[in-house]
Amino acid sequence: MRDTTAASADQGGATTLSALHPDIIESHVLTRLDGPSLGSVACCSATLRHISSSDNLWSDICHSTWPSTASERLSHLISTFPDGGARAFFSHAFSVLAADRRLTHSSNPPPELISAVDIRYKDKLIFTKVQETETLSGWFRCSPFRIDLLEPKDVVPTPIKHPEGDEACAETTNEMSLSWILIDPIGRRAVNLSSQKPVAVQRHWLTGEVQVRYASILAGGQGHVQCGIVVTCGGSESGEMHVREVSLEIEDMDGTHLTGKDSLVFLQGALEGKNGTGKYRVQEGHRRYKAYMEMKRERKERKLRREGALDMFCVAFGVAALVGLCCFLWCR
């Protein structure tokens, strides 16, 4: 697309895009586009780039893509993001973490984190929440890192019928999509920690509760960690699923949950630097999770082999010591 369209044979002239009032283009054309499409249109011409930079356009797109961002505090915060306001925020939150991203230490860890979470089923919103988490207290830094969005007795009803059987469970939960945007309100940075679609689903054989896992794999100087988001759903008397738990945790390759202090190092690294494209978020999320689980399996096997070799050495040493003691007593 260019500013000037092809000449019309009937009219014998050319129609320019500038002939249309910018308000018409913005309100009747660009408002019908999603974020990636609007970004593509902005690359077509100088006129469209100027019109597409409207913060109102990008704010509406952010609110429709992630309803949790429509809260008063987040709306104001998003508008202050450097290099584009709502457009910059969309770029941060829509992109996938770069696969080769490593931790940086250009600034102090954020004193507060804001979580903007949205869960959909077949594109219908079933859960949305904004939660603030302080990161300065000794309790946060020394305790295992965990962000819970629901109290133990809270439940969120959904229109989803409780599935019977593992196959039906997998088909049902595959229609659920989740976005967990973590925001640094001081540094004006954001990152989406979710794989969007589930990477694993487990159904408890006794209670029938379904655990749906979303994940991002974060890289650091000490290896990789899994940033896991677990949504636990249980059945109700009416036969529908209720959301009973939505939580975020970070664990290393040995399955040990990181403390708040250690988790901040990885989250700070995730918030800083450039991201990859968000076009293949689902496929990339599954690929990285499978690669991480394979590394975890190989690590466990190596550990078992080392422990087995150490056990054999201890047994051999014990036998040798016993034989030596017997020989010493016999010689006496």
N, C-alpha and C positions, 0 to 999 in steps of 0.2 A: 504494500500500500504506500502511495506517495501523496503529497499534498495536492497534486493535480491528478485527476482521474483521466482515463482514456477519453478521447474526443467522441462525442455522440454523433453518429451518422445522421440521425434525424434532425438534430438541432444545428448541426454544422459548427458546433463550438465545443468548448471544454468546460467542465464543471469543476470548480476547485473546492476543496474541503473547507477552505477559509470562508466560503460563501455561507456556510452554516454557522449559526450562532454557537459559541462554545457551550452555553447553557443547554442547548438542545442536544449536543453531542454527549455532554456529561450526564444529563438527566434521562435521556431516552435511549442511549446506546451503551455507554460505559457502565451504567448501574446494573446492566443485565449480565455482566461478566463476573467470573470468579477471580481470585487473586492471580493465579498463573496466567490466565488469559489477559488480564489487565496489564500485567507486566510485559507480555509479548506485544500487546498493542502499543505500549509506550515506546517500543523500539522501532516503530514503523516510520515515524516522522517527528519533526520538531514540534509541530502543532499538537499532535496527539501526546507527545511526551509532556508538554506543558499542561495540557488538560488533565492527563492521567496522574499528575502529581498532587492533585487535590487531596488534602488530608481527610475531608469528609467522605470521599469515595473509599479510601483505604480503611477509615474507621468503620464504615458500614460493612465492609468485607470482613474485617476482623471480628465484628460483633456477630455476623451471620455464620462465620466459620467456627468461632469459639464463643458461644453465648456468655460464658463466664467473664469475658473481657468487657462486657457492657456495664459492669459495676462502676459507680461514680469514681472511686479511687483509681481503678485500672484505666478507665477512659482518660482521665487527666494524665496519668503516668505515661500511657502509650503515646499521647500527643507530644510528650517532651523527649521522646527517644531521639538521639542525635542522628543527623544525616537522613531525615525523612519522616520523623514522627511515626504515624501509624503504618506507613509503607515500610519503614525500617523494622518495626516490630514484626510485621507479617513476614518479612524476609528471615528474621531470626527464628520465629516460631514454626514456620512452615518447612524450613530446611532440615535435612538430615545431618547429624553429627559427622564431620569428616572422619573417614576411616583411619587416617594417619595422624589424627590430632593427639598431641602430647600435652602434658601439663605445663602450665606457665606460672610464673610467680611475679607478675608485673604489678600486682596490687594486693592489698590485704583482703582476706575473705570477707564477703558481705555480712554485715551485722544482722540482716534480716532477709528471709526468702519468702516470696509469695508464690503460692501454687494456684494456678487456674486450670481446673479440671472439668472436662466434658465427656460424657459417655452417651453414645447413640446406639440405637438398635434399628437397623434398616433405615438409617438417616433420620430417625425420630429421636429427639432428645429425651433421655430418661433420667439423667443426673447431671447436675452442674453445681460447682462450688468454688469459692475463692477462700483460701486459707493462708494466714500469715504465720510464719515460724521464726522465732527469734533464735539467734545462733551465738549469743555472747555468754549465756549462763554456764556455770560449771556443770550443771545437770545435763544440758544439751551436749556439751563437748565430751563428757565422760561416758554417757549412756550410749547404747546401740542406737544408731540413727534410724528413725522411723517417723513417718508422717502419716497419721490416721485422719481420714476425713469424716468418719462416722464414729459416734460413741457406741459402746458395746451393745446397748439396748435399742439403738436406732435401726430402722429398716426403711428402705425406699421401694415402694411397690412399682412394678413394671407391668407392661402388657404382654410380656413374654411367657408363653406356656412352659411349664417345667418339663424338660425333656426326659424321656424314659430310655435308658440305655446309652452306652458310650458313643455310639455312632450318631444318634440323634442329638446328643449333647454337643459333640464337635460341630455338627452342622448349625445348630442354633447359635452357639457362641461365636462362630465365625462371622455372623452378621453383626456382632457387637464391635464398635470402634471406640477407641479411647484416645484422648489427647491430654497430656499432663505437661503444661507449660510452666517451667520454673523461671521466676523473674527476680533479678537483682534490682531493687528499686533505687539503690544509690548509684550503681554503675550504669544504670539504664541498659541492661542486657537481658536477653531471654533465650531459653533453649527448650525444645520439646523433647522430653525424655521417653516418650512412648513410641512403640513400634506400630502404633495405630491399630493393627489387627493382632489377635492373640498369637503368641509364639508357642504356648503350651496350654492344655486344658486337662484338669484332673477332676474326676467325680468320685466322691467318697462312697464306698460300697455300702456303708451302713446308713448314714444320714441322708445320702443323696445330694449333699451340698456340692456345688460346682465351683471350683477355683479356676479362674481365668487369668492367665499371666501375660503381661506385656513387658517388654524389656528393651533396654539400651545397653550396649557394651561400651564401657569407658576404659581408655588406656592410660596407664601411668608409668612412672619410673619403676614401680615394683610389680608390674604386670597388668593384667586386665581384671576388672571387676564388673559385676552385673548389677545394673540399676533396675531392680524388679518392681513392677507394679502389679499387685494382686487384687482382683475383684472377686469376692466370695458371694455367691448367690445361693439362696435356699428356697425350698418350696413353701407354699402357703396352703391354707385349707381350701382356697378357691382354685387351686391348681396352677397359680401363676408364680413366677419367680420374683423374689424380693432380694434387693441388694443389701447385704449385711456388713460388708467390709470393703473399703477402698483404701489401700495403704501403699506406701513407697518405702523400700528398704534397699540397702546396698550391701552386697556380700562379695568376698573374694573367692578365688578359685578353690579354696578349701572348704567353702560353705560357711565361713565365719562372718558374722555381721560386723560391719565397720562401725566404729564410734562416730559421734557427730563431728569431732575434730578431724578424723581421718577422712570422713565422707566429704567434708567441705573442700578438701584439697582436690578431690576428683570433680566435684560439682563446679568449683571455680575454674578448673581446666575446661569443663564442658561449656561454661558460659563465655569463655574467652576465645578469640580467634575466629577463623572463617569456617563456614559450614559447607556441606556438599549440597547438591540439588535435592529437592523434596519430591521429585517426580516418581522415584521408585522406592518410596519409604517402606512400603509393606514388604516388597521383595528383599530389600537390603536389610531390613530388620530381621527377617527370617534367616537370611544367609549368615549374618553376623552371630545370631544366637546359636545356630547349629555349629558354626566354627568354634564358638566359645565352649559349648558343651563337649565338643570333641577334644579341645585342649584340656578341659577339666577332666575328661575321662583318661587321657594319656597321662596327665599329672598324677592322678590317683593310682594308675597302674605302676608308674615309676616309683611312687612312694611305697606301694605294697612290695615291689621287688626289693627295694632298699631295706625295708623292715624284715623281709624274709631272709635276705642275706645276713643282716645283723643277728637275727635269731639263730641262724645256722652257725655263725661265728661264736655266739655265746654258748651254744650247746657244745661245739667242738672244744672251746676253751675250757668249759666245765669238765668234759670227759678227760681232756689232757691233764687238767689239774688233779682230778681224782686218780687217774693212773699214776701220776707222779707221786702223789701222797701214798698210794698203796706200795709202790716200789721203794719209797723211802722207809716205810714201816717194815717192809720185808727184809731190807738190807740190815736193819738194826737187829 
